[in-house]
Amino acid sequence: MSPVLSVLSAIISLFFIRSVWSRKHLPGFRLYTWLAGALSLWCLLEGWQALLPSLAPAELFSNLKLAFMGLLPVLGLAGALDQTGKLRLLERWQLGGLVGVPALGMAFSWFGPDASPAGRGLSVRFASLLPSVPPAAVSLIVMFAVPLALFAGAYYLRSAWPRITPARRWLVAAATALPILTIPAVFLVDSELALQTVPALLSIGLFGLAAVFSGGTSPLSFGIFGREDSFINRLTLAVLVIDASGRILDLNETAAHWAGMARQGLIGRPIFDFSRQVGRVLLESRRGVTFDQDIALDNFAPPRYCHMHISEEPWKGDQILRLITLEDHTRFIKEAENLRRDRALLEAALEGHQSGMMVTDPNGRVILRTANLLQTFSLPEHAFNTGLLGWRNQMAQVMKDPARFHRFLDQTIQQTTGETLEMLEMSSGRWLECRSHTTVLPGSETIYRIWSFTDYTEQARREQELEHLSTHDSLTGVYNRAYFENELRRLRLGRRYPVSLIVLDVDGLKAINDRHGHPVGDEILRQAAQVLQRACRSDDVVARIGGDEYCVLLMHADSQVAEHVIDRIFSLQNLYNIRQPGPGLSLSLGYAVANNPAELDTLFQRADSLMYAARYKKRSGGARSLI
């Protein structure tokens, strides 16, 4: 190995050993492994060529050594990038170009079989223009020095030059100009010497650049916010520092991640390259004033909804920087939207199935209500904003019995568990089913009460109709046999004696149906029922117990009262026959009186027997069918 390469290898090795020793947590130690492997390979090649010269092809060893000499500057550049945390931020084409430099150099410098200028490598074509310069030297300059210089200069000047202080820019210029100015001069003096010194000159220049751009943890190397593992770069907030011209001086890793770009790629760019929405707000905000605003960042993927805070901070004397923080509220906004949607859907569902619903806290204040609750009670919008006494009194005003409504509310609010139910009639005639139950939210001890008000008017009407149909005869409207029998059983348990029972039968109904039709017969039955209802008292029970048979149950009535009712029945019957030109109404009846429960058991049989006797007497020519 030549002395120049030995010194060069020692310098680069010490550089990486120092990096690993000072910052073991950095990934730079991996390049040290590559460097050790490359030096070991060089030693193997030198030993092979010295011990077995007959088995060492000259052209192969020349190209391998040339590729190795080009690999050393590449490792130096990679070390500088890794020290500044920029190696992982390289784009694919940049990383591919950096790694491909040694391979391209070897391809361009491939010698012929005899390592003469007549070889087939492309570098031979370049060397033909300068016959005094070896093809290997031309290949080294064209394929190693120039690409590395252009790559390093373009990358560092584009990303880091704006942040370098003028005091250190001369070191960057010297490190860049050293190989560019020295290598041609050395080649003019001795081309063979230049072939050995070019890698050392390139490495020294890269070492100088590394000293500038990797100077510890200063802002020159890692920006205002420091390394990637610094505290501010681990925040979930996006933080940006903007100068007076609107350019990004630095941003943390979270902001770069939101934008989908490398952190170093955004430094030095206008704020509009990060987000147009942020740039527009920053442009419209007043200087010297702290500013807060919620903002939607639609240019990000996925879009983010953030709270934006802008403040001004002094920096290095008279310089004032603007600090922007963006707190991501996307999850909370989506959750709030979902809650609003769910509440709207719930209210829409309740509007169609309830006449009103509300939720009260332990003090009786309404904390939630549906819109149709106001319509149900005809109350203004502010009626439920006055506390318990306010809505309690206003709702009671529309009730038919306000005192009953007050009692129901007072008893319900005092209960801490269970469910309450009450049917209340409003002054408008409508019926409301008032139902309430308590609930406790998970993780809380506060007891809330949920009230629901359902319009029960139609259902109550249907229930009354069903109840009426179950106790009344559908043709005549008077009570049916089932109700009559229930009343007899109920009288056995009471003390309302004496009790009179009149049993009646419509005479000739079958003949009327046969001669005039069933509609006429049905009308006769209805007229008979009306005659009985008009002749009896309001608390008496008139029931149709068969096809043409009726019963009248007279409460607390003796025989004198029963005969008085019978006289009225016959009077109304005669009046109907006088006014009615069609078939006449004829009734046969009998009655009985019960003065105690024992006589009540035989009351119906006694009255029924007398009714049949009266019918028989009428058919035999009796003047009046009363027995």
C-alpha atoms as one frame of an Amber mdcrd trajectory, in Angstrom:
protein
   0.000   0.000   0.000   1.315   3.457  -0.891   2.168   5.953   1.902  -0.491
   8.384   0.667  -3.226   5.799   0.917  -1.998   4.743   4.351  -2.210   8.321
   5.662  -5.597   8.799   4.002  -6.972   5.603   5.519  -5.701   6.581   8.963
  -7.350  10.050   8.772 -10.714   8.710   7.706 -10.554   5.906  10.256  -9.800
   8.359  13.082 -12.656  10.578  11.893 -15.216   7.795  12.185 -13.742   6.441
  15.430 -14.173   9.895  16.967 -17.773  10.012  15.725 -18.620   6.650  17.236
 -16.859   7.478  20.512 -18.577  10.837  21.009 -22.118   9.891  19.920 -22.669
   6.175  20.174 -26.406   6.545  19.665 -25.924   7.829  16.102 -26.004   5.411
  13.166 -22.540   6.561  11.994 -20.812   3.476  13.404 -22.209   1.466  10.489
 -19.986   3.377   8.063 -17.020   2.491  10.239 -17.794  -1.164   9.554 -17.859
  -0.510   5.812 -14.555   1.333   6.029 -12.920  -1.510   7.956 -14.168  -3.988
   5.381 -12.821  -1.888   2.491  -9.376  -1.572   4.115  -9.322  -5.330   4.733
 -10.132  -5.936   1.088  -7.296  -3.633   0.031  -4.855  -5.519   2.246  -5.984
  -8.832   0.731  -5.456  -7.484  -2.793  -1.967  -6.202  -1.913  -1.031  -9.528
  -0.323  -2.388 -11.543  -3.259  -0.476  -9.429  -5.770   2.772  -9.665  -3.744
   2.639 -13.394  -2.932   1.070 -14.718  -6.161   1.991 -12.300  -8.939   1.474
 -14.942 -11.612  -2.171 -15.419 -10.521  -2.919 -11.678 -10.231  -4.304 -10.223
 -13.481  -2.965  -6.731 -13.914  -6.121  -5.277 -15.431  -8.367  -6.693 -12.664
  -6.195  -5.404  -9.842  -5.822  -2.006 -11.478  -9.559  -1.521 -11.718 -10.259
  -2.849  -8.218  -7.717  -0.480  -6.713  -9.099   2.371  -8.767 -12.634   1.618
  -7.524 -11.321   1.482  -3.951  -9.640   4.855  -4.314 -12.959   6.258  -5.489
 -14.820   4.519  -2.662 -12.862   6.372   0.039 -14.237   9.827  -0.867 -17.698
   8.337  -1.202 -17.460   6.971   2.353 -16.235  10.355   3.538 -19.239  12.093
   1.965 -21.593   9.500   3.398 -20.036  10.018   6.830 -20.602  13.770   6.632
 -24.225  13.231   5.626 -24.734  10.736   8.402 -23.177  13.027  11.003 -25.683
  15.764  10.140 -28.638  13.377  10.053 -29.182  13.919   6.323 -28.246  10.489
   4.985 -31.706   9.076   5.655 -33.333  12.133   4.074 -31.782  11.564   0.672
 -34.174  10.815  -2.126 -33.832   7.541  -4.002 -32.096   8.971  -7.035 -29.642
  10.865  -4.813 -28.791   7.801  -2.757 -28.463   5.695  -5.892 -26.142   8.209
  -7.468 -23.962   8.349  -4.365 -23.633   4.576  -4.112 -23.152   4.142  -7.872
 -20.136   6.445  -8.173 -17.504   3.674  -7.599 -19.239   1.301  -9.990 -19.437
   3.931 -12.735 -15.830   4.870 -12.169 -14.663   1.287 -12.606 -16.800   0.859
 -15.713 -15.332   3.939 -17.324 -11.759   3.019 -16.387 -11.709  -0.588 -17.603
  -8.281  -1.187 -19.196  -7.451  -3.498 -22.025  -5.741  -6.864 -21.506  -2.290
  -5.323 -21.434  -3.276  -2.197 -19.523  -2.187  -0.117 -22.489  -3.808   2.898
 -24.110  -5.151   0.568 -26.738  -7.600  -0.913 -24.183 -11.323  -0.891 -24.628
 -12.319   1.284 -21.640 -14.086   4.598 -22.165 -11.406   6.350 -20.166  -8.976
   5.421 -22.943 -11.021   7.546 -25.305 -10.756  10.520 -22.934  -7.031   9.855
 -22.392  -6.411  10.000 -26.127  -7.008  13.743 -25.944  -4.124  14.054 -23.428
  -1.483  11.451 -24.353   0.757  12.330 -21.416  -1.974  11.552 -18.841  -2.640
   7.879 -17.929  -6.150   6.610 -18.660  -6.638   5.742 -15.013  -6.026   9.352
 -13.986  -8.524  10.629 -16.538 -11.084   8.106 -15.314 -10.505   9.113 -11.694
 -10.994  12.785 -12.454 -13.974  12.423 -14.760 -15.875   9.700 -12.928 -14.962
  10.349  -9.267 -13.807  13.868  -8.626 -16.300  15.723 -10.802 -19.471  13.781
  -9.760 -18.585  13.924  -6.087 -17.795  17.605  -6.207 -21.015  18.417  -8.038
 -23.078  16.207  -5.762 -21.653  17.546  -2.526 -21.700  21.160  -3.682 -25.285
  21.059  -4.990 -26.647  19.271  -1.954 -24.978  21.277   0.774 -25.274  24.660
  -0.881 -28.960  24.095  -1.553 -29.958  22.793   1.885 -27.466  24.224   4.345
 -25.851  27.334   2.851 -28.587  29.776   4.006 -28.004  28.686   7.624 -24.219
  28.972   7.623 -22.752  32.038   9.297 -20.457  34.208   7.169 -17.571  33.347
   9.498 -17.686  29.718   8.391 -18.465  30.126   4.733 -14.755  30.621   3.962
 -14.105  27.109   5.317 -16.737  25.679   2.964 -15.187  27.554   0.045 -11.686
  26.319   0.956 -12.817  22.709   1.367 -14.561  22.831  -2.006 -11.772  24.640
  -3.881  -8.921  22.477  -2.517  -9.508  19.423  -4.739 -10.733  21.464  -7.711
  -7.621  23.690  -7.825  -4.998  21.245  -6.535  -5.749  18.144  -8.625  -5.092
  19.812 -12.064  -1.879  21.346 -10.747  -0.622  17.988  -9.478  -1.463  16.312
 -12.776   0.607  18.912 -14.644   3.623  18.112 -12.447   3.413  14.321 -12.228
   0.470  12.275 -13.424   1.537   9.150 -11.511   1.739  11.118  -8.302  -1.658
  12.653  -9.049  -3.176   9.190  -9.371  -2.211   8.487  -5.757  -2.930  11.910
  -4.279  -6.336  12.594  -5.843  -8.271  10.394  -3.358  -6.456  12.015  -0.443
  -7.236  15.530  -1.719 -10.886  14.681  -2.247 -11.163  13.114   1.188  -9.516
  16.107   2.871 -11.980  18.442   1.132 -14.911  16.311   2.272 -13.441  16.200
   5.756 -13.493  20.000   5.807 -17.120  20.067   4.688 -17.967  17.548   7.404
 -16.286  19.771   9.985 -18.533  22.653   8.929 -21.823  20.812   8.621 -21.455
  18.330  11.480 -20.189  20.570  14.251 -21.890  18.885  17.219 -25.451  19.892
  18.003 -25.209  23.549  17.006 -28.013  25.165  15.007 -25.711  25.226  11.973
 -25.826  21.452  11.716 -29.225  20.554  13.031 -31.318  23.716  12.703 -32.846
  25.716  15.529 -34.676  22.641  16.865 -31.610  20.349  16.970 -31.368  16.695
  16.117 -34.235  14.380  15.209 -34.291  12.910  18.703 -34.492  16.284  20.448
 -37.442  17.103  22.676 -39.162  19.519  20.292 -38.919  17.042  17.424 -40.767
  14.472  19.496 -43.752  16.733  20.130 -47.075  15.865  18.547 -47.518  19.571
  17.780 -46.286  20.931  14.479 -43.862  23.796  15.179 -42.389  26.152  12.565
 -40.044  29.144  12.821 -40.507  31.803  10.124 -38.203  34.726   9.380 -39.238
  38.237   8.406 -39.371  37.335   4.689 -41.791  34.461   5.247 -39.261  31.645
   4.806 -39.003  28.595   7.018 -35.942  28.763   9.244 -36.710  25.435  10.886
 -39.567  23.053  11.634 -39.886  19.975  13.771 -40.264  16.434  12.516 -44.030
  16.426  13.123 -44.575  19.366  10.766 -42.387  17.726   8.109 -44.319  14.475
   8.497 -47.641  16.259   8.019 -46.369  17.872   4.823 -45.005  14.541   3.574
 -41.554  16.016   2.930 -38.087  15.836   4.447 -37.375  18.359   7.162 -34.186
  19.589   5.455 -36.052  19.868   2.186 -38.474  22.423   3.667 -35.918  24.586
   5.489 -35.285  27.770   3.550 -38.490  27.519   1.500 -41.447  29.935   1.683
 -44.174  29.053   4.138 -46.550  28.638   1.195 -44.600  25.528   0.171 -45.582
  23.976   3.499 -49.254  25.012   3.407 -51.064  27.703   1.470 -53.679  28.025
   4.204 -51.010  28.650   6.868 -49.227  31.097   4.578 -52.395  33.054   3.894
 -53.250  33.333   7.599 -49.669  34.363   8.401 -49.803  37.010   5.679 -53.089
  38.442   6.972 -52.130  38.419  10.665 -50.770  41.571  12.301 -47.180  41.754
  13.401 -46.512  42.036  17.110 -49.871  40.479  18.053 -50.419  36.941  19.310
 -52.910  35.249  17.023 -55.133  32.156  17.442 -57.369  30.590  14.840 -58.833
  27.235  13.890 -57.753  26.263  10.407 -58.428  23.410   7.967 -55.308  22.151
   6.173 -56.789  20.565   3.049 -53.487  20.222   1.200 -52.286  17.508   3.587
 -53.045  13.827   3.153 -55.112  13.140   5.139 -56.609  16.613   5.690 -56.099
  18.014   9.175 -58.114  20.440  11.300 -55.794  22.348  13.620 -55.684  25.146
  16.130 -53.084  27.630  14.904 -51.123  29.866  17.298 -48.780  32.594  16.028
 -46.400  34.520  18.276 -43.212  36.524  17.851 -39.950  35.631  19.587 -36.640
  37.547  19.688 -33.626  35.814  18.151 -29.989  36.889  18.145 -30.292  40.508
  19.027 -32.676  42.567  16.959 -33.990  39.725  14.809 -37.653  38.823  15.430
 -38.891  35.403  14.359 -42.478  34.232  14.136 -43.284  30.985  15.893 -46.192
  28.928  14.547 -47.675  25.974  16.424 -50.356  23.733  14.943 -52.285  21.453
  17.291 -54.119  18.672  15.479 -57.784  18.597  16.488 -58.898  16.327  13.655
 -59.934  13.472  15.940 -61.874  15.762  18.277 -63.613  17.569  15.413 -64.640
  14.278  13.828 -65.898  13.041  17.180 -67.847  16.281  17.656 -69.308  15.932
  14.150 -70.281  12.351  14.916 -71.922  13.468  18.161 -73.849  16.216  16.381
 -74.924  13.739  13.716 -76.000  11.143  16.271 -77.896  13.752  18.286 -79.652
  15.037  15.156 -80.613  11.491  14.171 -81.832  10.761  17.696 -83.899  13.924
  17.816 -85.335  13.164  14.372 -86.300   9.686  15.549 -87.869  11.021  18.757
 -89.739  13.747  16.897 -91.649  11.081  14.983 -92.449   8.802  17.935 -92.844
  11.076  20.956 -94.796  14.169  21.873 -91.761  15.477  23.741 -88.746  14.398
  25.742 -86.428  16.146  28.160 -83.576  15.356  30.561 -83.229  17.051  33.952
 -80.334  17.172  36.405 -80.673  16.466  40.169 -81.831  20.075  40.717 -84.625
  19.759  38.169 -83.006  21.983  35.538 -83.681  20.965  31.922 -80.347  20.203
  30.232 -81.727  18.582  27.067 -85.075  18.653  25.323 -86.631  17.949  21.949
 -88.229  20.633  19.812 -91.678  19.022  19.752 -91.922  19.380  23.539 -92.659
  23.090  23.022 -95.407  22.254  20.541 -97.007  19.681  22.848 -97.390  22.151
  25.725 -97.700  25.308  23.555 -94.824  26.943  25.422 -92.298  29.584  24.260
 -88.631  28.816  23.563 -87.385  30.204  26.886 -89.901  28.301  29.027 -87.381
  25.613  30.010 -84.560  28.045  30.839 -86.041  29.163  34.167 -85.277  26.138
  36.357 -87.626  23.640  37.975 -90.241  26.075  39.236 -90.460  27.811  35.882
 -91.234  24.874  33.620 -93.231  23.117  36.358 -95.721  25.982  36.650 -95.937
  26.695  32.938 -96.630  23.055  32.039 -99.267  22.820  34.782-101.228  25.697
  33.212-102.182  23.565  30.201-103.355  20.652  32.369-107.007  20.036  33.229
-106.032  19.339  36.849-102.881  21.414  37.664-102.817  20.231  41.295-102.625
  16.608  40.197 -99.790  17.447  37.809 -97.897  19.224  40.613 -98.277  16.217
  42.901 -97.017  13.890  40.203 -93.934  16.042  39.555 -93.109  16.522  43.226
 -93.373  12.814  43.994 -91.341  11.867  40.926 -88.461  14.301  41.525 -88.066
  13.098  45.099 -87.443   9.543  43.885 -83.824   8.635  43.046 -84.553   5.237
  41.522 -87.298   3.480  39.644 -89.777   4.472  36.977 -92.954   6.527  37.247
 -96.003   6.574  34.991 -99.048   8.816  35.043-101.927   9.497  32.652-102.796
  13.203  32.633-105.588  15.001  30.835-104.910  18.394  29.287-107.328  21.276
  29.225-107.688  20.784  25.467-109.093  17.300  26.026-105.960  15.466  24.989
-104.430  12.746  27.160-100.692  12.509  27.869 -98.782   9.503  29.094 -96.075
  10.976  31.358 -93.247   8.509  31.941 -89.877   9.078  33.633 -86.905   7.054
  34.828 -83.482   7.791  36.300 -80.080   7.040  34.784 -76.452   7.414  35.849
 -73.715   7.866  33.256 -70.659   5.552  33.423 -67.956   6.957  35.678 -70.307
   9.506  37.247 -72.488   9.633  40.344 -74.865  12.308  39.056 -78.447  11.095
  38.754 -80.272  12.343  35.669 -83.970  11.877  34.994 -85.356  11.251  31.525
 -88.937  12.401  30.881 -91.054  11.334  27.932 -94.514  12.667  27.075 -96.604
  10.631  24.645 -99.937  11.725  23.184-102.298   9.043  24.468-105.526  10.589
  23.191-106.129   8.301  20.261-105.040   5.232  22.167-107.269   6.173  25.096
-110.171   6.614  22.688-109.542   3.190  21.205-109.332   1.661  24.675-112.631
   3.287  25.616-114.196   1.938  22.448-112.887  -1.542  23.209-114.145  -1.281
  26.759-117.528  -0.077  25.509-117.732  -2.941  23.024-116.849  -5.437  25.735
-119.695  -4.227  28.014-122.349  -2.967  25.563-124.541  -4.455  22.900-123.400
  -3.367  19.455-126.942  -3.122  18.003-128.813  -1.238  20.688-126.035   0.461
  22.677-127.263  -0.792  26.061-125.236  -3.126  28.308-124.722  -6.722  27.223
-125.309  -9.980  29.089-121.696 -10.187  30.388-121.941  -6.788  32.056-125.356
  -7.655  33.496-124.038 -10.860  35.076-121.020  -9.017  36.499-123.372  -6.482
  38.105-125.372  -9.280  39.716-122.176 -10.766  41.187-121.102  -7.348  42.424
-124.498  -6.824  44.141-123.980  -9.984  46.177-120.999  -8.291  47.865-122.823
  -5.028  48.524-125.542  -3.808  50.866-127.730  -1.803  48.457-131.054  -3.548
  49.158-133.782  -3.827  48.114-132.947  -4.523  44.450-135.572  -4.892  41.727
-135.178  -6.676  38.411-137.466  -6.234  35.384-137.258  -8.825  32.603-138.796
  -7.808  29.228-139.419  -9.524  25.903-140.281  -7.926  22.521-143.446  -9.569
  21.243-143.716 -10.777  17.657-140.129 -10.048  16.616-139.915 -13.163  14.419
-143.095 -12.210  12.572-141.779  -8.648  12.016-138.514 -10.036  10.594-140.369
 -12.402   8.295-142.911  -9.845   7.078-140.868  -6.602   6.982-137.219  -7.793
   6.992-134.478  -7.889   9.531-133.600  -4.142   9.284-137.106  -3.319  10.513
-136.732  -5.914  13.258-133.407  -4.397  14.288-135.024  -0.965  14.462-137.724
  -2.353  16.761-135.000  -3.693  19.054-133.259  -0.308  19.106-136.523   1.499
  19.872-137.222  -0.911  22.712-133.804  -0.140  24.205-134.408   3.619  23.925
-137.792   3.265  25.655-136.162   1.404  28.538-133.315   3.932  28.903-135.724
   6.867  28.946-137.967   5.190  31.519-135.143   4.276  33.951-132.952   6.293
  36.248-129.351   7.200  35.388-127.809   4.642  37.749-130.095   1.798  36.666
-128.679  -0.918  34.404-130.457  -1.641  31.111-129.064  -4.722  29.343-129.926
  -6.829  26.311-129.332 -10.417  27.411-130.708 -12.237  24.352-132.146 -11.766
  20.870-135.365 -10.044  21.952-134.962 -10.142  25.730-133.964  -7.230  27.988
-133.305  -6.787  31.710-133.534  -3.673  33.848-131.660  -3.760  37.186-132.999
  -1.135  39.588-130.580  -0.252  42.396-132.055   0.337  45.874-135.601   0.033
  44.568-138.635  -1.711  46.096-141.775  -2.905  44.318-143.316   0.542  44.346
-140.333   2.004  42.472-140.358  -0.942  40.072-144.046  -0.478  39.251-143.468
   3.227  38.685-140.723   2.443  36.161-142.973  -0.124  34.475-145.755   2.458
  34.115-143.307   4.784  32.390-142.195   1.989  30.073-145.758   1.288  28.904
-146.448   5.002  28.511-143.419   5.438  26.273-144.354   2.292  24.367-147.846
   3.621  23.631-146.419   7.012  22.639-144.058   5.319  20.183-146.888   3.288
  18.637-148.999   6.402  18.166-146.203   8.267  16.393-144.837   5.325  14.419
-146.928   4.260  11.376-145.010   1.005  10.880-145.004  -2.154  12.980-145.837
  -1.412  16.579-143.754  -2.084  19.667-145.155  -4.610  22.141-143.391  -5.570
  25.368-144.138  -8.346  27.832-142.482  -8.018  31.219-142.303  -9.272  34.748
-140.438  -8.115  37.804-139.153  -9.359  41.144-137.662  -7.781  44.254-134.737
  -9.020  46.418-134.358  -7.730  49.968-131.271  -9.797  50.909-128.506 -11.844
  49.234-130.469 -15.075  49.514-133.365 -13.640  47.486-130.862 -12.189  44.992
-129.884 -15.702  43.896-133.440 -16.409  42.663-134.207 -12.895  41.483-133.757
 -13.532  37.757-135.700 -16.809  37.750-138.649 -15.212  39.525-138.769 -12.191
  37.227-138.306 -14.333  34.121-141.195 -16.641  35.138-143.493 -13.673  35.642
-142.489 -12.291  32.222-143.481 -15.551  30.514-146.760 -15.553  32.441-147.471
 -11.999  31.245-146.786 -13.011  27.632-149.134 -15.979  27.940-151.859 -13.768
  29.418-151.426 -11.249  26.558-151.837 -13.975  24.006-154.960 -15.144  25.866
-156.515 -11.678  25.503-155.330  -9.897  28.628-155.507  -6.141  28.559-152.070
  -5.520  30.084-149.002  -7.724  30.168-147.867  -6.845  33.686-147.468  -9.427
  36.399
